[in-house]
Amino acid sequence: MDASTSDLAVLWAVILVRFVLPLFIPKYPLPAIFACFFVDAADQSAFQAFTDVDLAGYQGYDKALDVYYLSIAMLATLRNWASLPAVQIARFLFFYRLVGVVAFELTAWRPLLLLFPNTFEYFFIFYELVRSSWSPARVSTRFFVVAAIVIWVGIKLPQEYWIHIAQLDLTATVKSLAMGASPETSWNDAADQRPFAFAALIAVVVGIGAAGSLLIRRLAPPSEHPLKLAADPLPEIIDEAHERDRSIAQGWRLFDFHLLEKIVLVGFVTVIFAQALPGVDASTAQIMSGAGVIITINAFLRIRSARAGRSLESATASFIVLALINAVIVAGAHWLLRREDGGLNVSATLFFLLLLTLIVTLYDRWHPVFDVRFSRSRSPRATGDEHT
């Protein structure tokens, strides 16, 4: 295998991992989000260590892949979280950041990333850390609001300033100060050159982690249950396809908030990817309108299917069926547009089609869980507001 083929293999392996790992977030939220976080932090170092790939244009891909896995995490809150205030805070933080990323991609004005910090990711991690040992449904709204403010002001604003305004790289800075190596030097080479400094750095990181863990144990109340890393099971009332259909049939309308939320979510994510992918010349308005048309058709078919009591139990089967439906829609659009302006970019359209189908499938399966869990007929305890 020649060097260029090897480089391409590493590149695609990393990208594949970054697309597959987020799919584990709904079932294993904390391990999977940490894995995504680690891969996101380590991918460029891996490219530097094992390839000669030019990383000049990778930042756009990196940001788009970040938005992808955070989208899966946000949808997972609808499926898993037992505290209504926490879900509402998480959704606000996610969409607030999403607006900022879209604005940045369209204007390239870096301060937008400081004004719209990625607080959602750390708030998601914080909630799952709480859930691992305690019951979030018993925690007050004020607790989660204060946590979000602390993460926003105390952690994310300094981090976003460091990365996007000062444009400093944390790993490169640590490598330079602790290892005496240039930013271009790979971690492998830096460790070979100064093994004792590298061992000391690892010891410091482990020490900080141990000290933090000890502090949490001292300050936090006793655990309410054994360590829990897998997601909680779905409520019994919703753990069947026909119950999910009943929620959609009774509470959803074609032109309602669900449709608007899906169009914004899918449209904005698609716009961000469109800025990174080569060969995409569609405007933002074209992307949003195209996504809106397809999602509206999907919503019409989903509501009709729910009211008729027809549903697929498997998420994979639902995804495949919806992907085939959307492929027919796009094929018709391709046939029409080809006669006017040469048609669509098939590879980019196929990618966007699968991305759209995945997000819509997960939304339509998990938002009814949220609807049932926090319906008015349930007790105040389910919302997390009963305890202070």
FENGIUR-V897970 format. One line per field, one symbol per residue. phi: phi as a letter, one per 30 degrees, with the letter a starting at -180 (. if undefined). psi: psi as a letter, one per 30 degrees, with the letter a starting at -180 (. if undefined). burial: b if it has 24 or more other ideal C-beta (glycine too) atoms within 12 Angstrom, else e. A space follows every 50 residues. Layout:
phi->???
psi->???
burial->???
This chain:
phi->.dddddddddedddddddddeeddeecbededdddddddddcdddddddc bcddcecdeddddddddddddddddddddcdccdeddddddddddddeed ddddddcicdeddddbdddeeddeddedddddbbcddccddeeddddddd ddddcddddddedccdhccdddddddddcicdeddddddddddbdddddd ddddddddddddddddddcddeddaeebcdddddeedcdbdddddddddd ccbdcbdedddddddddddddddddcddiccddedddddddddddddede ddddddddicacdddddddddddddddddddddddddddcbjicdddddd dddddedddddddddcdddeedecddddddeddicdcb
psi->kleeeeeeeeeeeeeeefeeefffeeeieeeeeeeeeeeeffeeeeeeef lgkjgegfeeeeeeeeeefeeeeeefeeeekgjeeeeeeeeeeeeeeeee eeeeeffgjefefefilifeeeeeeeeeeefffljffgkleeeeeeeeee eeefeeeeeeeeefefhkkeeeeeeeeefgllffkleeeeeeeieeeeee eeeeeeeeeeeeeeeeeeellkkfllkjelllllkeffhkefeeeeeeee fkleiaeeeeeeeeeeeeeeeeeefeklgjgkleeeeeeeeeeeeeeeee eeeeeeffgklkekeeeeeeeeeeeeeeeeeeeeeefffegfaljeeeee eeeeeeeeeeeeefefeeeeeeeglffllfeffgffk.
burial->eeeeeeeeebbeebbebbbebbbbbbebbbebbbbbbebbeebbbbbbee bebeeeebbbbbbbbbbbbbbbbbbbbbbbbbbbbbbbbbbbbbbbbbbb bbbbbeeeeeebbbbbbbbbbbbbbbbbbbbbebbbbbbebebbeebbee bbeeebbebbeebbeeeeeebbebbeebbebeeeebbeebbeeeeeebee beeeeeeeeeeeeeeeeeeeeeeeeeebeebbebbeebeebebbbebbee bbeeeeebbebbbbbbbbbbbbbbbbbeebebeeebbbebbbbbbbbbbe bbbebbeeeebeeebeebbebbbebbeebbeebbeeeeeeeeebbeebbe bbbbbbbbbbbbbbbbbbbbbbbbeeeeeeebbbeeee
